[in-house]
């Protein structure tokens, strides 16, 4: 194993992203690692601000923010520091982030083991999207949007939700025309 990559040896890698600055980020069970263009490897874990070193995902947003989803919360890497996100906007500290997706309009959606639900961020607050809003229980591992739908794949299979109904669902309704519109059967 090359010396620069030795810290990753034996770590479970859950995802990787190359950012706009040319850095390669690795989400692993041993922390968040960054391989700088000059070959230096750097690690972020509890001592650098993470509540849990087990990182599920890393994502660069459309506006260049680097987000980190861990087993205990959502974080942002900014100027060499790890900062918690969502504590003051309705996202709990203990939320295990299992998936992340940025919608075309800039809203964010995460998957979580907590209640096997989704969370929608509108730029100001996080809103739960769960069974009360007609969203099936599922620990999301992948979230995508295409052809007017939000597609969610996870432990209990794949389902889709109409994108047009997400705002209604976040306001307490159901994500679809007439309060239905879910294109799968939810488990009780």
C-alpha positions, 0 to 999 in steps of 0.5 A: 500500500503506498504510504499516502494511502496507508490510512485507508488500508482496512477501512470500509469505503462508503463513497468518494467525491472529487471536489472542484479543487481537485481533492479526492474525498473518501467517506469511510468507517475510520473517518473522512479522508482527503487526498490533496492534489500534492499527494498528502492524505488528511483524516477528519474524525472525532478530534476534528469535530465529528460526533462519530468517525463512521462516515456514510457519504460525502457530497459536493453541492451545486454551490460548492459546499462539501457535506458529510453524512455520518452515523451521528449527524450531517456536517459541512467541511469548510476551510479545513474545519468540520462544522455540524449542520442542522442542529438549529434547523430541526435535524437531530444530532443523532440522525444517522444520514444514510443518503443525500440528494440535492434537487434541481431547485436547491432543496436537499433530501437525506435518508435516515435510519431514524424512523426509516424516513426522509428529511427535506431541507428547504434552505431554512428548516428540515422537515420529516417525510414519513409514513404520516405523509404517505412515504413508505418506511425504508432506510434509503441508501440511494436517492435520485430525481428523474422524470418528475419523481424522487426515486428512493432505493434502500433496505425495503426496495425502491419507491418513487414520490412525485416531486411536485408533491414534496412541498405539500408533504412537508406542510403535512399533506401527502405527496401526490395529487389528491393526497395519494400518489405513492407508487408503491405499497407501504409496509405498516 
